[in-house]
Amino acid sequence: MKKDLLLVLTIESVVLGVVLGFVIRPFNPSNDTISLIGFPGEIFMQIVEMMILPLIMSSVISALAQVRARDARRIGIVTIIYYMTTTFLSTFTGIILVSSIHPGDPDLIHELGEGTLENTALSTLDTFLDQIRNMFPENIIQATFQQVQTEYMPIKPSRVRNATGFGGNITAEVMHKQTLTYTNEMNVLGLIVFCSGFGIILSILGDQARLMINFFIVLDAIIMRWISALMWCYPIGILSLVCKNIVDIDNLTETAQALAMYVVTVICGLMIHSLLTLPLLYFLVTKKSPFAFMTGMLQALATAFGTASSGATLPVTFRALEENLKIDRRVTRFVLPLGATITMDGTALYEAVAVIFIAQLHNIKLSLMDLVTISITTTVASIGSGSVPAGLDTIVIVLTTVGLPAKDLSLLLTVDWLLDRIRTSVNVLGDGFGAGIIHHLTRSSLLEADTDELIRQIREDIDILNNPQQDTLPISHHSVQSTIQKNTSQQAPHGYSKSARASFAPIPNEEERRVLLTESLPVDIHIADNTHIV
């Protein structure tokens, strides 16, 4: 009942936020009022983003520590293939749809006015190389709050004399120099690569690294328990965010009329990808009902729409897949953080439609080679475009690559608040389907790995941490001792006590304790037979 209530509250918060936003708009609230409306949502997003770093690190490391190296390699390869395939399919869908509907009318330029966005010197190659650089950060601490980005800085212009005689004109040609700078944004991709290697090495070390494995298992349980307590704050934050976004839009009616066909084209493309392409791919691989799978992800989809952030939705997606759909946590804890960073199906489709729409506004005919270039560049540019609400920077890069004017892209910002939320929901749905497909393809090897004693013990420890109701005894020395004495006839000398769920260390019996203590004491100290050792 709690799960159903939280799902209902999340969906109702989205609907109520939309209704309240349109009710408040006619009163023309002041900037202070708008800030107060959005303040709970702002605090909510800060709390959730505060949890993203420890959540990603603990979940990825603890998951891969339970996976054999060859299984981790297979999961990684299948994940990358799936994400690249779905991103390209979404881009292809967007190109076909916008070319068929043709929403861009050159007359709209007169209605919307001129844009103000400037072109960029960045290219798709720069974006791709930046992602490779961010995969291998030079400082892992710096990667928690900064990432590398290429910028072009203007340098002293060179003077060029026109060949018109002695008194020819002199023109100054502005030159740009490529430099690498650091932007204040978490390098999630670099952290995932580091944590993946860390977790695989822990898996290889096995028993020798058990203490470190236990640390990340407990850290993961603490973060998830904390997030579970915050789940009831999600509806309040989502209500505030949605309501503030609608109230804060300028010229909503005029812009909606001018860009109606553009919005319809993007939404149709996103619906085709989420209700046809992804379910069909899931059904062909797993032979299971994709719509039953989507039903289990309803809360994650509603949260994604409300927050417009794949990263903020990550904890909800974890719970939906692991509890509702019974996906192995070793798959979800690796696939979902990676998907929230590199796979942007909805974003890639949106970028393709936006680029071709700008071309249609200027009555520019695009050749087949231009369309191929757009599909490739949007796929590359959408990778690693961030797990938090992003702007239109990547679309500017694609426009510059195919030689289209970028200034009119700012005209689309007025409807981006809606499209951003829908495409984020599509991104989260694609991540969920990916986890389901990868779990199906790797299930046999993961079950085979469960026969390993260390992996089995780790999974039992995780079950104890995540299901404390299995054992209601208080954690104390006396409860540990009573549990050992009660189970000595049933268990081997080295048993893992459920009461001592924080340590996971083998608890020796009374005789073993006495021998260990005797060996560690000086020879002139003796222990009486009636001494009880704890």
VEXDOKOL-155245 format. One record per residue (C-alpha): residue in one letter; x, y, z. Coordinates in pm, whole numbers, plus 50000, padded with zeros to 5 digits. Example, Ala and Ser with C-alpha at 12.3 -4.5 7.8 and 13.67 -1.06 7.14 Angstrom:
A512304955050780;S513674989450714;
END
This chain:
M500005000050000;K502905023750072;K504355017649724;D500975023849558;L500395055149766;L503795069349672;L503135062049302;V499735079149320;L501185109349502;T503995112649246;I501605112148949;E499155135649124;S501975160049203;V502755163048829;V499095168648739;L498485192549028;G501635212148942;V500425217348585;V496945227948699;L498235251748965;G500705266848719;F497985275748469;V495685288248749;I498355311648891;R499605325048553;P496695349548489;F497455367448817;N500935377548689;P502805369049010;S505915388949101;N509435375149079;D509515370349456;T506315349849445;I507685328349162;S510895322849361;L508885311849666;I506835287749452;G509995271449319;F511975272449644;P510865237949777;G511725222649439;E515105239749437;I515975225649782;F514645191549677;M516915190649369;Q519935200949575;I519295172849825;V518905147049548;E521995158949359;M523925157749687;M523215120249697;I524215113049337;L527985111149401;P527965086249694;L525115067049531;I526965061549203;M530285052849366;S528855028349621;S526375011949383;V528825006349094;I531654993549315;S529454970949530;A527744956649220;L530914948849023;A532594934349332;Q530024906249307;V530634899648938;R533384879048784;A535724897948553;R534524879948241;D530874886548332;A531634923448391;R533264925448049;R530214909847885;I527794932848069;G529854963047965;I530004953447598;V526284945347575;T525424977947754;I527454999547514;I526004981547207;Y522444985847335;Y522835022747416;M524485031347085;T521815011946894;T518835028447067;T520355063247040;F520895059046665;L517355044946621;S515865074746804;T517835098946586;F516695080746271;T513075082246389;G513325119746448;I514845126346104;I512185106045922;L509365122646115;V510495158946080;S511215153745710;S507695139445658;I505675164445867;H507815194645770;P506875216946067;G509315244845973;D507595272245773;P509815301745663;D506925325245749;L507375316446118;I510565337246129;H508435368646094;E506165357546380;L508925346446616;G511485373346538;E515235369446517;G517105347346762;T519975358446982;L522105327147014;E525645329346874;N527505303246675;T530185282546841;A533635272646722;L533255238246881;S532935208246655;T531585173146704;L535175160546718;D535885184147008;T532845170647193;F533855134547129;L537435140447243;D536175158147556;Q534165127347647;I537255105447607;R539265129547824;N536555129248089;M536545091248093;F540075091848233;P540315121348475;E543795130848591;N542515137448943;I539675116149079;I538885141549352;Q538615169249094;A536305146848889;T533715149049168;F533055185549091;Q534755194748759;Q535105181348408;V537185190248103;Q535715210847822;T537255224847504;E536935262247450;Y538105285647176;M539595317847309;P539995348247080;I543605358747029;K545195390146889;P543745394546537;S546115393446244;R546035422345996;V545435413445632;R546145439445357;N543885437745056;A545685437544719;T544295470744592;G547485490944564;F549585510444807;G546655525444993;G544655493145016;N542275485645297;I543485466645604;T541105441345762;A541515423746095;E540885386346089;V539775373046428;M541625341146527;H540695315846795;K542995293246993;Q541855259647130;T542265256147507;L541145230647767;T539245244748063;Y537455229748362;T533725235648413;N531995232248749;E530015200848676;M530475165948815;N532415142848581;V530015113548616;L531525094448324;G535025095548474;L533715084548813;I531895054848658;V535045043748473;F537115046548793;C534515028549005;S534135001148742;G537854993548749;F537874995549130;G534974971249162;I536394946148913;I539744945649098;L537904939749426;S536134910349261;I539464895949146;L541044899449492;G538104881549651;D538514873050020;Q541604894550050;A539504925649977;R536464915250183;L536834944050425;M536744969850144;I533824951849976;N531894953150303;F532554990350333;F530964998449997;I528094974050057;V527234991350384;L527695025950226;D525315016349947;A522745003850199;I523035035950403;I522505058250098;M519535037849976;R517975037750326;W518435075450341;I516895079949997;S513985057450094;A513205081450377;L513365110750131;M511005093949882;W508025110250050;C509525144449971;Y509545137249597;P505885147049537;I506375180849709;G509535188449512;I507985177649181;L504855198649244;S506995229349313;L509235224449008;V506415218948758;C504295247648892;K507205272348888;N508195262848534;I504725269448395;V504275302248584;D507675314848470;I507095310948093;D506815342747886;N504405346347592;L503175310747627;T500085314047407;E501755331747114;T504755308647111;A502595277447146;Q500585287346839;A503695294646630;L505595263246736;A502605239646766;M503645217146476;Y507235216146602;V506085204846947;V503715179146795;T506535165446577;V508905161146873;I506235145247094;C505155121446815;G508765110846765;L509275105047136;M506035084847158;I507005063246860;H510395056247015;S509035048847363;L505845029947266;L507045011746954;T510805010246904;L511935002747263;P509084978447348;L509604959847019;L513334956647086;Y512614944147441;F510064918747317;L512324905347040;V515144898847289;T513264886947598;K509944874047455;K508184890947749;S505484917647765;P507094952147741;F503974969647870;A504004949948194;F507614961148226;M506604997448167;T503894994748433;G506534985948690;M508445017748597;L505515042048631;Q506865059548938;A510295064248780;L508705078648464;A506535102848664;T509585113748867;A511605118948548;F508845141048405;G508645161348725;T512385166648779;A513605167048415;S516745149648543;S517905113948482;G520285116748777;A517605128049022;T515425099048906;L518195073248952;P517245062249308;V513595057849205;T514645037948898;F516795015249116;R513835007249340;A511415002349051;L513624977448867;E514904958449170;E511704956549377;N508914957549119;L510554940248822;K513064918249011;I516064928048799;D519384916648947;R520964945649136;R524374937148986;V522914947248650;T520924977648760;R523714992948972;F526064993548671;V523724998148374;L521535026148513;P524285050648625;L526035045448293;G522765049848106;A521905081748293;T525245095748170;I525805083547815;T522415073247676;M520115101347577;D517605086147334;G515075114047381;T517755140747364;A519205126847039;L515745126146876;Y514985161346999;E518295174646866;A517745159246523;V514255174346495;A515455208546619;V518335209946370;I516195201046067;F513425224546190;I515935253546189;A516955244145835;Q513305243845725;L512735278245882;H515455292445655;N514225272245355;I517545253445334;K517415220645146;L519405193445318;S521055166445110;L521215129745203;M524805134645319;D523665163245545;L521045140545702;V523645113245759;T525965139045915;I523155151146142;S522325115646255;I525955108146341;T526685141446508;T523505141246719;T524265105746835;V527795115646939;A526795149447085;S524005134447298;I526405109747461;G527555123147793;S525415154147761;G524805151748134;S522405135448378;V521075168948501;P518785192948313;A520865204848018;G520625234347782;L520865235447406;D524655236247381;T524925202847204;I522405213546937;V524495244646866;I527455221746795;V525385200746553;L524085231946376;T527605245446335;T528815211946201;V526295211745915;G526645249345851;L523245260745977;P522635293446168;A522475287846544;K520975321346644;D517355310546590;L517715281146827;S516995304247121;L513435307346988;L512815271047087;L513615277247453;T510035287847525;V508735252447466;D511795234347594;W510385232047949;L507795206747827;L509905187947573;D512795185047820;R510565166648069;I509135143147808;R512515134347660;T513925128348011;S511125103248071;V512025086247742;N515695085347849;V514755068448179;L512475043748000;G515315034747761;D517635028948057;G515045006248220;F514474985647906;G518244983147869;A518614969048220;G515864943748147;I517464932547820;I520954930247967;H519654910948268;H517984886148034;L521144881447826;T523484877348126;R521154859048366;S522694824548314;S526254836348377;L525164855848687;L523394824948825;E526534804848760;A528564830848949;D526224827049249;T527734792849314;D530924810349424;E531044810549806;L532244846649840;I529624860449600;R526914840349777;Q527964854350116;I528044889949981;R524534886449838;E523274872650171;D524824902450351;I523124926450111;D519764909350166;I520204912950542;L521044949950509;N518184957550272;N515624936850465;P516144944550833;Q512704930350919;Q514164895650870;D515894898951203;T514404919751484;L516964911751754;P518884941751889;I522504944751783;S524534939452096;H527204916652238;H524604896452429;S522344891552128;V525314880751918;Q526414856152188;S522904841952236;T522514837451862;I525804818551843;Q525004796052136;K521534788551999;N522854779151654;T526064760751741;S524434727151688;Q523124737351347;Q525924758751201;A529574754351129;P532044771151372;H532394800651134;G528834813751081;Y527674847350968;S525344861051233;K522344880251106;S522304899851429;A525794913151367;R524754926451030;A527214955451041;S530404935151046;F529814904550824;A532934889550983;P532994852451085;I532144850751458;P534284824451638;N532764802951908;E533764803852278;E536664779152249;E538184796651948;R538014829952127;R539774815652429;V542554800452214;L543054832652015;L543184853852330;T545574829752503;E547974830552209;S547984868552205;L548584873052582;P552004871752753;V553014837652882;D552724847253249;I549024856253221;H546464828453245;I542724828453193;A540514811853449;D538144785153328;N535084804053448;T536014835653256;H533514845052989;I535104861252685;V533154885152465;
END
